[in-house]
Amino acid sequence: MAVQQRRNSKTRKAKRRTHYKLATPTLVKCPACGEYKMPHKMCECGVYNGKKIVENA
């Protein structure tokens, strides 16, 4: 089992944790309704790739 030999400084700890961040999701506008959606996903209005896939009930 690994045992810490020396205390890490705050700077070293912060350098290691710089990659612990949330990535903002990529959003694109739907050409049909103008609402933001994730790419390669069907919009809530039922349009995907410029075609009406689902009719709203």
PDB file of N, CA, C, O and CB in Angstrom:
ATOM      1  N   MET A   1       0.833  -1.178   0.000  1.00  0.00           N
ATOM      2  CA  MET A   1       0.000   0.000   0.000  1.00  0.00           C
ATOM      3  C   MET A   1       0.880   1.244   0.000  1.00  0.00           C
ATOM      4  O   MET A   1       1.846   1.327   0.758  1.00  0.00           O
ATOM      5  CB  MET A   1      -0.949  -0.003   1.208  1.00  0.00           C
ATOM      6  N   ALA A   2       0.543   2.215  -0.855  1.00  0.00           N
ATOM      7  CA  ALA A   2       1.350   3.423  -0.961  1.00  0.00           C
ATOM      8  C   ALA A   2       1.101   4.333   0.234  1.00  0.00           C
ATOM      9  O   ALA A   2      -0.040   4.574   0.629  1.00  0.00           O
ATOM     10  CB  ALA A   2       1.047   4.164  -2.271  1.00  0.00           C
ATOM     11  N   VAL A   3       2.193   4.830   0.798  1.00  0.00           N
ATOM     12  CA  VAL A   3       2.111   5.737   1.936  1.00  0.00           C
ATOM     13  C   VAL A   3       2.786   7.036   1.542  1.00  0.00           C
ATOM     14  O   VAL A   3       3.899   7.040   1.017  1.00  0.00           O
ATOM     15  CB  VAL A   3       2.769   5.121   3.215  1.00  0.00           C
ATOM     16  N   GLN A   4       2.099   8.134   1.803  1.00  0.00           N
ATOM     17  CA  GLN A   4       2.645   9.447   1.446  1.00  0.00           C
ATOM     18  C   GLN A   4       3.876   9.740   2.294  1.00  0.00           C
ATOM     19  O   GLN A   4       3.843   9.594   3.516  1.00  0.00           O
ATOM     20  CB  GLN A   4       1.580  10.561   1.634  1.00  0.00           C
ATOM     21  N   GLN A   5       4.949  10.148   1.650  1.00  0.00           N
ATOM     22  CA  GLN A   5       6.196  10.422   2.357  1.00  0.00           C
ATOM     23  C   GLN A   5       6.329  11.884   2.735  1.00  0.00           C
ATOM     24  O   GLN A   5       6.854  12.209   3.800  1.00  0.00           O
ATOM     25  CB  GLN A   5       7.374  10.007   1.513  1.00  0.00           C
ATOM     26  N   ARG A   6       5.855  12.771   1.865  1.00  0.00           N
ATOM     27  CA  ARG A   6       5.927  14.205   2.129  1.00  0.00           C
ATOM     28  C   ARG A   6       4.583  14.838   1.768  1.00  0.00           C
ATOM     29  O   ARG A   6       3.823  14.307   0.958  1.00  0.00           O
ATOM     30  CB  ARG A   6       7.095  14.869   1.324  1.00  0.00           C
ATOM     31  N   ARG A   7       4.318  15.969   2.381  1.00  0.00           N
ATOM     32  CA  ARG A   7       3.075  16.695   2.109  1.00  0.00           C
ATOM     33  C   ARG A   7       3.197  17.410   0.769  1.00  0.00           C
ATOM     34  O   ARG A   7       4.217  18.039   0.486  1.00  0.00           O
ATOM     35  CB  ARG A   7       2.756  17.712   3.249  1.00  0.00           C
ATOM     36  N   ASN A   8       2.147  17.311  -0.063  1.00  0.00           N
ATOM     37  CA  ASN A   8       2.125  18.052  -1.328  1.00  0.00           C
ATOM     38  C   ASN A   8       1.744  19.494  -1.060  1.00  0.00           C
ATOM     39  O   ASN A   8       0.898  19.782  -0.214  1.00  0.00           O
ATOM     40  CB  ASN A   8       1.139  17.409  -2.337  1.00  0.00           C
ATOM     41  N   SER A   9       2.375  20.388  -1.786  1.00  0.00           N
ATOM     42  CA  SER A   9       2.059  21.808  -1.632  1.00  0.00           C
ATOM     43  C   SER A   9       0.714  22.114  -2.291  1.00  0.00           C
ATOM     44  O   SER A   9       0.209  21.330  -3.095  1.00  0.00           O
ATOM     45  CB  SER A   9       3.180  22.691  -2.245  1.00  0.00           C
ATOM     46  N   LYS A  10       0.145  23.263  -1.937  1.00  0.00           N
ATOM     47  CA  LYS A  10      -1.123  23.691  -2.526  1.00  0.00           C
ATOM     48  C   LYS A  10      -0.978  23.887  -4.035  1.00  0.00           C
ATOM     49  O   LYS A  10      -1.900  23.590  -4.795  1.00  0.00           O
ATOM     50  CB  LYS A  10      -1.613  24.992  -1.864  1.00  0.00           C
ATOM     51  N   THR A  11       0.172  24.384  -4.460  1.00  0.00           N
ATOM     52  CA  THR A  11       0.399  24.622  -5.883  1.00  0.00           C
ATOM     53  C   THR A  11       0.429  23.314  -6.654  1.00  0.00           C
ATOM     54  O   THR A  11      -0.168  23.210  -7.725  1.00  0.00           O
ATOM     55  CB  THR A  11       1.702  25.388  -6.096  1.00  0.00           C
ATOM     56  N   ARG A  12       1.115  22.325  -6.122  1.00  0.00           N
ATOM     57  CA  ARG A  12       1.205  21.024  -6.795  1.00  0.00           C
ATOM     58  C   ARG A  12      -0.176  20.376  -6.875  1.00  0.00           C
ATOM     59  O   ARG A  12      -0.534  19.792  -7.897  1.00  0.00           O
ATOM     60  CB  ARG A  12       2.195  20.089  -6.053  1.00  0.00           C
ATOM     61  N   LYS A  13      -0.938  20.481  -5.809  1.00  0.00           N
ATOM     62  CA  LYS A  13      -2.287  19.928  -5.795  1.00  0.00           C
ATOM     63  C   LYS A  13      -3.163  20.645  -6.822  1.00  0.00           C
ATOM     64  O   LYS A  13      -3.949  20.006  -7.521  1.00  0.00           O
ATOM     65  CB  LYS A  13      -2.905  20.040  -4.387  1.00  0.00           C
ATOM     66  N   ALA A  14      -3.032  21.956  -6.914  1.00  0.00           N
ATOM     67  CA  ALA A  14      -3.835  22.732  -7.866  1.00  0.00           C
ATOM     68  C   ALA A  14      -3.451  22.401  -9.305  1.00  0.00           C
ATOM     69  O   ALA A  14      -4.317  22.353 -10.178  1.00  0.00           O
ATOM     70  CB  ALA A  14      -3.665  24.238  -7.610  1.00  0.00           C
ATOM     71  N   LYS A  15      -2.165  22.174  -9.562  1.00  0.00           N
ATOM     72  CA  LYS A  15      -1.724  21.807 -10.910  1.00  0.00           C
ATOM     73  C   LYS A  15      -2.314  20.467 -11.338  1.00  0.00           C
ATOM     74  O   LYS A  15      -2.677  20.289 -12.500  1.00  0.00           O
ATOM     75  CB  LYS A  15      -0.194  21.749 -10.974  1.00  0.00           C
ATOM     76  N   ARG A  16      -2.409  19.539 -10.413  1.00  0.00           N
ATOM     77  CA  ARG A  16      -2.973  18.230 -10.712  1.00  0.00           C
ATOM     78  C   ARG A  16      -4.476  18.336 -10.975  1.00  0.00           C
ATOM     79  O   ARG A  16      -5.017  17.612 -11.811  1.00  0.00           O
ATOM     80  CB  ARG A  16      -2.699  17.253  -9.558  1.00  0.00           C
ATOM     81  N   ARG A  17      -5.143  19.233 -10.264  1.00  0.00           N
ATOM     82  CA  ARG A  17      -6.596  19.331 -10.353  1.00  0.00           C
ATOM     83  C   ARG A  17      -7.085  20.302 -11.426  1.00  0.00           C
ATOM     84  O   ARG A  17      -8.287  20.549 -11.516  1.00  0.00           O
ATOM     85  CB  ARG A  17      -7.146  19.746  -9.029  1.00  0.00           C
ATOM     86  N   THR A  18      -6.196  20.853 -12.234  1.00  0.00           N
ATOM     87  CA  THR A  18      -6.636  21.792 -13.274  1.00  0.00           C
ATOM     88  C   THR A  18      -7.517  21.113 -14.303  1.00  0.00           C
ATOM     89  O   THR A  18      -8.298  21.790 -14.972  1.00  0.00           O
ATOM     90  CB  THR A  18      -5.435  22.421 -13.964  1.00  0.00           C
ATOM     91  N   HIS A  19      -7.421  19.805 -14.454  1.00  0.00           N
ATOM     92  CA  HIS A  19      -8.213  19.089 -15.449  1.00  0.00           C
ATOM     93  C   HIS A  19      -9.542  18.608 -14.887  1.00  0.00           C
ATOM     94  O   HIS A  19     -10.328  18.005 -15.617  1.00  0.00           O
ATOM     95  CB  HIS A  19      -7.432  17.911 -15.986  1.00  0.00           C
ATOM     96  N   TYR A  20      -9.816  18.858 -13.611  1.00  0.00           N
ATOM     97  CA  TYR A  20     -11.081  18.440 -12.989  1.00  0.00           C
ATOM     98  C   TYR A  20     -12.125  19.515 -13.215  1.00  0.00           C
ATOM     99  O   TYR A  20     -12.554  20.167 -12.263  1.00  0.00           O
ATOM    100  CB  TYR A  20     -10.901  18.166 -11.467  1.00  0.00           C
ATOM    101  N   LYS A  21     -12.536  19.708 -14.439  1.00  0.00           N
ATOM    102  CA  LYS A  21     -13.509  20.757 -14.709  1.00  0.00           C
ATOM    103  C   LYS A  21     -14.621  20.203 -15.582  1.00  0.00           C
ATOM    104  O   LYS A  21     -14.439  19.215 -16.294  1.00  0.00           O
ATOM    105  CB  LYS A  21     -12.839  21.972 -15.383  1.00  0.00           C
ATOM    106  N   LEU A  22     -15.754  20.841 -15.520  1.00  0.00           N
ATOM    107  CA  LEU A  22     -16.896  20.432 -16.326  1.00  0.00           C
ATOM    108  C   LEU A  22     -16.765  21.041 -17.714  1.00  0.00           C
ATOM    109  O   LEU A  22     -16.391  22.204 -17.866  1.00  0.00           O
ATOM    110  CB  LEU A  22     -18.233  20.855 -15.659  1.00  0.00           C
ATOM    111  N   ALA A  23     -17.075  20.245 -18.712  1.00  0.00           N
ATOM    112  CA  ALA A  23     -17.069  20.742 -20.086  1.00  0.00           C
ATOM    113  C   ALA A  23     -18.464  21.231 -20.436  1.00  0.00           C
ATOM    114  O   ALA A  23     -19.453  20.553 -20.158  1.00  0.00           O
ATOM    115  CB  ALA A  23     -16.599  19.642 -21.084  1.00  0.00           C
ATOM    116  N   THR A  24     -18.545  22.400 -21.044  1.00  0.00           N
ATOM    117  CA  THR A  24     -19.851  22.906 -21.443  1.00  0.00           C
ATOM    118  C   THR A  24     -20.334  22.115 -22.652  1.00  0.00           C
ATOM    119  O   THR A  24     -19.555  21.863 -23.572  1.00  0.00           O
ATOM    120  CB  THR A  24     -19.792  24.428 -21.761  1.00  0.00           C
ATOM    121  N   PRO A  25     -21.591  21.723 -22.668  1.00  0.00           N
ATOM    122  CA  PRO A  25     -22.097  20.935 -23.795  1.00  0.00           C
ATOM    123  C   PRO A  25     -22.180  21.778 -25.061  1.00  0.00           C
ATOM    124  O   PRO A  25     -22.497  22.966 -25.009  1.00  0.00           O
ATOM    125  CB  PRO A  25     -23.473  20.350 -23.464  1.00  0.00           C
ATOM    126  N   THR A  26     -21.893  21.154 -26.194  1.00  0.00           N
ATOM    127  CA  THR A  26     -21.998  21.828 -27.483  1.00  0.00           C
ATOM    128  C   THR A  26     -23.466  21.914 -27.866  1.00  0.00           C
ATOM    129  O   THR A  26     -24.175  20.908 -27.853  1.00  0.00           O
ATOM    130  CB  THR A  26     -21.178  21.086 -28.579  1.00  0.00           C
ATOM    131  N   LEU A  27     -23.917  23.102 -28.204  1.00  0.00           N
ATOM    132  CA  LEU A  27     -25.307  23.309 -28.582  1.00  0.00           C
ATOM    133  C   LEU A  27     -25.364  23.972 -29.949  1.00  0.00           C
ATOM    134  O   LEU A  27     -24.554  24.843 -30.264  1.00  0.00           O
ATOM    135  CB  LEU A  27     -26.046  24.163 -27.529  1.00  0.00           C
ATOM    136  N   VAL A  28     -26.334  23.549 -30.761  1.00  0.00           N
ATOM    137  CA  VAL A  28     -26.571  24.159 -32.065  1.00  0.00           C
ATOM    138  C   VAL A  28     -28.038  24.548 -32.151  1.00  0.00           C
ATOM    139  O   VAL A  28     -28.881  23.977 -31.458  1.00  0.00           O
ATOM    140  CB  VAL A  28     -26.178  23.191 -33.228  1.00  0.00           C
ATOM    141  N   LYS A  29     -28.339  25.518 -32.997  1.00  0.00           N
ATOM    142  CA  LYS A  29     -29.717  25.945 -33.161  1.00  0.00           C
ATOM    143  C   LYS A  29     -30.436  25.022 -34.139  1.00  0.00           C
ATOM    144  O   LYS A  29     -29.876  24.618 -35.158  1.00  0.00           O
ATOM    145  CB  LYS A  29     -29.779  27.403 -33.646  1.00  0.00           C
ATOM    146  N   CYS A  30     -31.680  24.695 -33.815  1.00  0.00           N
ATOM    147  CA  CYS A  30     -32.521  23.899 -34.702  1.00  0.00           C
ATOM    148  C   CYS A  30     -32.950  24.796 -35.858  1.00  0.00           C
ATOM    149  O   CYS A  30     -33.433  25.905 -35.626  1.00  0.00           O
ATOM    150  CB  CYS A  30     -33.767  23.306 -33.941  1.00  0.00           C
ATOM    151  N   PRO A  31     -32.783  24.340 -37.104  1.00  0.00           N
ATOM    152  CA  PRO A  31     -33.175  25.188 -38.240  1.00  0.00           C
ATOM    153  C   PRO A  31     -34.688  25.379 -38.349  1.00  0.00           C
ATOM    154  O   PRO A  31     -35.150  26.348 -38.952  1.00  0.00           O
ATOM    155  CB  PRO A  31     -32.651  24.591 -39.530  1.00  0.00           C
ATOM    156  N   ALA A  32     -35.454  24.467 -37.772  1.00  0.00           N
ATOM    157  CA  ALA A  32     -36.912  24.555 -37.896  1.00  0.00           C
ATOM    158  C   ALA A  32     -37.515  25.508 -36.863  1.00  0.00           C
ATOM    159  O   ALA A  32     -38.285  26.402 -37.213  1.00  0.00           O
ATOM    160  CB  ALA A  32     -37.536  23.169 -37.747  1.00  0.00           C
ATOM    161  N   CYS A  33     -37.163  25.313 -35.584  1.00  0.00           N
ATOM    162  CA  CYS A  33     -37.810  26.104 -34.540  1.00  0.00           C
ATOM    163  C   CYS A  33     -36.875  27.123 -33.885  1.00  0.00           C
ATOM    164  O   CYS A  33     -37.347  28.022 -33.189  1.00  0.00           O
ATOM    165  CB  CYS A  33     -38.365  25.187 -33.484  1.00  0.00           C
ATOM    166  N   GLY A  34     -35.553  27.003 -34.095  1.00  0.00           N
ATOM    167  CA  GLY A  34     -34.606  27.962 -33.527  1.00  0.00           C
ATOM    168  C   GLY A  34     -34.195  27.655 -32.100  1.00  0.00           C
ATOM    169  O   GLY A  34     -33.438  28.421 -31.504  1.00  0.00           O
ATOM    170  N   GLU A  35     -34.673  26.557 -31.540  1.00  0.00           N
ATOM    171  CA  GLU A  35     -34.323  26.184 -30.175  1.00  0.00           C
ATOM    172  C   GLU A  35     -32.953  25.512 -30.172  1.00  0.00           C
ATOM    173  O   GLU A  35     -32.578  24.850 -31.139  1.00  0.00           O
ATOM    174  CB  GLU A  35     -35.399  25.246 -29.564  1.00  0.00           C
ATOM    175  N   TYR A  36     -32.207  25.685 -29.082  1.00  0.00           N
ATOM    176  CA  TYR A  36     -30.897  25.057 -28.975  1.00  0.00           C
ATOM    177  C   TYR A  36     -31.054  23.581 -28.638  1.00  0.00           C
ATOM    178  O   TYR A  36     -31.891  23.202 -27.819  1.00  0.00           O
ATOM    179  CB  TYR A  36     -30.038  25.765 -27.913  1.00  0.00           C
ATOM    180  N   LYS A  37     -30.225  22.747 -29.289  1.00  0.00           N
ATOM    181  CA  LYS A  37     -30.248  21.308 -29.068  1.00  0.00           C
ATOM    182  C   LYS A  37     -28.827  20.779 -29.208  1.00  0.00           C
ATOM    183  O   LYS A  37     -27.943  21.476 -29.706  1.00  0.00           O
ATOM    184  CB  LYS A  37     -31.214  20.596 -30.065  1.00  0.00           C
ATOM    185  N   MET A  38     -28.614  19.544 -28.765  1.00  0.00           N
ATOM    186  CA  MET A  38     -27.312  18.912 -28.927  1.00  0.00           C
ATOM    187  C   MET A  38     -27.179  18.419 -30.360  1.00  0.00           C
ATOM    188  O   MET A  38     -28.166  17.966 -30.940  1.00  0.00           O
ATOM    189  CB  MET A  38     -27.126  17.746 -27.919  1.00  0.00           C
ATOM    190  N   PRO A  39     -25.979  18.493 -30.954  1.00  0.00           N
ATOM    191  CA  PRO A  39     -25.826  18.039 -32.334  1.00  0.00           C
ATOM    192  C   PRO A  39     -26.046  16.540 -32.463  1.00  0.00           C
ATOM    193  O   PRO A  39     -25.787  15.785 -31.525  1.00  0.00           O
ATOM    194  CB  PRO A  39     -24.448  18.403 -32.857  1.00  0.00           C
ATOM    195  N   HIS A  40     -26.518  16.116 -33.610  1.00  0.00           N
ATOM    196  CA  HIS A  40     -26.800  14.715 -33.930  1.00  0.00           C
ATOM    197  C   HIS A  40     -27.908  14.130 -33.060  1.00  0.00           C
ATOM    198  O   HIS A  40     -27.963  12.918 -32.847  1.00  0.00           O
ATOM    199  CB  HIS A  40     -25.542  13.885 -33.775  1.00  0.00           C
ATOM    200  N   LYS A  41     -28.786  14.989 -32.560  1.00  0.00           N
ATOM    201  CA  LYS A  41     -29.943  14.551 -31.786  1.00  0.00           C
ATOM    202  C   LYS A  41     -31.189  15.180 -32.402  1.00  0.00           C
ATOM    203  O   LYS A  41     -31.125  16.253 -33.003  1.00  0.00           O
ATOM    204  CB  LYS A  41     -29.801  14.940 -30.271  1.00  0.00           C
ATOM    205  N   MET A  42     -32.312  14.504 -32.246  1.00  0.00           N
ATOM    206  CA  MET A  42     -33.571  15.043 -32.740  1.00  0.00           C
ATOM    207  C   MET A  42     -34.006  16.194 -31.828  1.00  0.00           C
ATOM    208  O   MET A  42     -33.851  16.131 -30.609  1.00  0.00           O
ATOM    209  CB  MET A  42     -34.668  13.933 -32.805  1.00  0.00           C
ATOM    210  N   CYS A  43     -34.547  17.230 -32.438  1.00  0.00           N
ATOM    211  CA  CYS A  43     -35.036  18.378 -31.680  1.00  0.00           C
ATOM    212  C   CYS A  43     -36.388  18.030 -31.063  1.00  0.00           C
ATOM    213  O   CYS A  43     -37.036  17.064 -31.469  1.00  0.00           O
ATOM    214  CB  CYS A  43     -35.151  19.640 -32.588  1.00  0.00           C
ATOM    215  N   GLU A  44     -36.803  18.819 -30.085  1.00  0.00           N
ATOM    216  CA  GLU A  44     -38.095  18.581 -29.442  1.00  0.00           C
ATOM    217  C   GLU A  44     -39.259  18.869 -30.388  1.00  0.00           C
ATOM    218  O   GLU A  44     -40.376  18.416 -30.141  1.00  0.00           O
ATOM    219  CB  GLU A  44     -38.223  19.438 -28.187  1.00  0.00           C
ATOM    220  N   CYS A  45     -39.016  19.611 -31.459  1.00  0.00           N
ATOM    221  CA  CYS A  45     -40.076  19.870 -32.433  1.00  0.00           C
ATOM    222  C   CYS A  45     -40.243  18.690 -33.396  1.00  0.00           C
ATOM    223  O   CYS A  45     -41.161  18.695 -34.216  1.00  0.00           O
ATOM    224  CB  CYS A  45     -39.773  21.156 -33.219  1.00  0.00           C
ATOM    225  N   GLY A  46     -39.367  17.676 -33.309  1.00  0.00           N
ATOM    226  CA  GLY A  46     -39.502  16.468 -34.122  1.00  0.00           C
ATOM    227  C   GLY A  46     -38.712  16.492 -35.410  1.00  0.00           C
ATOM    228  O   GLY A  46     -38.948  15.653 -36.279  1.00  0.00           O
ATOM    229  N   VAL A  47     -37.784  17.419 -35.570  1.00  0.00           N
ATOM    230  CA  VAL A  47     -37.001  17.547 -36.800  1.00  0.00           C
ATOM    231  C   VAL A  47     -35.593  17.018 -36.561  1.00  0.00           C
ATOM    232  O   VAL A  47     -34.961  17.334 -35.552  1.00  0.00           O
ATOM    233  CB  VAL A  47     -36.956  19.025 -37.280  1.00  0.00           C
ATOM    234  N   TYR A  48     -35.105  16.201 -37.508  1.00  0.00           N
ATOM    235  CA  TYR A  48     -33.722  15.732 -37.487  1.00  0.00           C
ATOM    236  C   TYR A  48     -33.188  15.778 -38.907  1.00  0.00           C
ATOM    237  O   TYR A  48     -33.805  15.240 -39.826  1.00  0.00           O
ATOM    238  CB  TYR A  48     -33.614  14.291 -36.889  1.00  0.00           C
ATOM    239  N   ASN A  49     -32.050  16.414 -39.086  1.00  0.00           N
ATOM    240  CA  ASN A  49     -31.382  16.499 -40.382  1.00  0.00           C
ATOM    241  C   ASN A  49     -32.289  17.155 -41.435  1.00  0.00           C
ATOM    242  O   ASN A  49     -32.266  16.783 -42.608  1.00  0.00           O
ATOM    243  CB  ASN A  49     -30.957  15.097 -40.849  1.00  0.00           C
ATOM    244  N   GLY A  50     -33.075  18.125 -41.000  1.00  0.00           N
ATOM    245  CA  GLY A  50     -33.938  18.862 -41.924  1.00  0.00           C
ATOM    246  C   GLY A  50     -35.215  18.134 -42.303  1.00  0.00           C
ATOM    247  O   GLY A  50     -35.960  18.609 -43.160  1.00  0.00           O
ATOM    248  N   LYS A  51     -35.485  16.982 -41.680  1.00  0.00           N
ATOM    249  CA  LYS A  51     -36.679  16.212 -42.009  1.00  0.00           C
ATOM    250  C   LYS A  51     -37.542  16.048 -40.773  1.00  0.00           C
ATOM    251  O   LYS A  51     -37.031  15.877 -39.666  1.00  0.00           O
ATOM    252  CB  LYS A  51     -36.303  14.838 -42.591  1.00  0.00           C
ATOM    253  N   LYS A  52     -38.855  16.100 -40.966  1.00  0.00           N
ATOM    254  CA  LYS A  52     -39.798  15.892 -39.863  1.00  0.00           C
ATOM    255  C   LYS A  52     -39.859  14.397 -39.573  1.00  0.00           C
ATOM    256  O   LYS A  52     -40.305  13.616 -40.414  1.00  0.00           O
ATOM    257  CB  LYS A  52     -41.227  16.462 -40.207  1.00  0.00           C
ATOM    258  N   ILE A  53     -39.407  13.995 -38.372  1.00  0.00           N
ATOM    259  CA  ILE A  53     -39.346  12.582 -38.002  1.00  0.00           C
ATOM    260  C   ILE A  53     -40.576  12.190 -37.193  1.00  0.00           C
ATOM    261  O   ILE A  53     -41.192  11.158 -37.457  1.00  0.00           O
ATOM    262  CB  ILE A  53     -38.064  12.286 -37.203  1.00  0.00           C
ATOM    263  N   VAL A  54     -40.932  13.006 -36.214  1.00  0.00           N
ATOM    264  CA  VAL A  54     -42.030  12.690 -35.308  1.00  0.00           C
ATOM    265  C   VAL A  54     -43.064  13.798 -35.379  1.00  0.00           C
ATOM    266  O   VAL A  54     -42.720  14.978 -35.310  1.00  0.00           O
ATOM    267  CB  VAL A  54     -41.524  12.503 -33.856  1.00  0.00           C
ATOM    268  N   GLU A  55     -44.301  13.434 -35.515  1.00  0.00           N
ATOM    269  CA  GLU A  55     -45.386  14.408 -35.471  1.00  0.00           C
ATOM    270  C   GLU A  55     -45.760  14.659 -34.029  1.00  0.00           C
ATOM    271  O   GLU A  55     -45.945  13.719 -33.256  1.00  0.00           O
ATOM    272  CB  GLU A  55     -46.612  13.922 -36.280  1.00  0.00           C
ATOM    273  N   ASN A  56     -45.873  15.920 -33.665  1.00  0.00           N
ATOM    274  CA  ASN A  56     -46.282  16.246 -32.301  1.00  0.00           C
ATOM    275  C   ASN A  56     -47.750  15.900 -32.108  1.00  0.00           C
ATOM    276  O   ASN A  56     -48.605  16.293 -32.901  1.00  0.00           O
ATOM    277  CB  ASN A  56     -46.032  17.741 -31.992  1.00  0.00           C
ATOM    278  N   ALA A  57     -48.027  15.161 -31.048  1.00  0.00           N
ATOM    279  CA  ALA A  57     -49.404  14.723 -30.810  1.00  0.00           C
ATOM    280  C   ALA A  57     -50.176  15.732 -29.988  1.00  0.00           C
ATOM    281  O   ALA A  57     -51.353  15.520 -29.696  1.00  0.00           O
ATOM    282  CB  ALA A  57     -49.419  13.376 -30.113  1.00  0.00           C
TER     283      ALA A  57
END
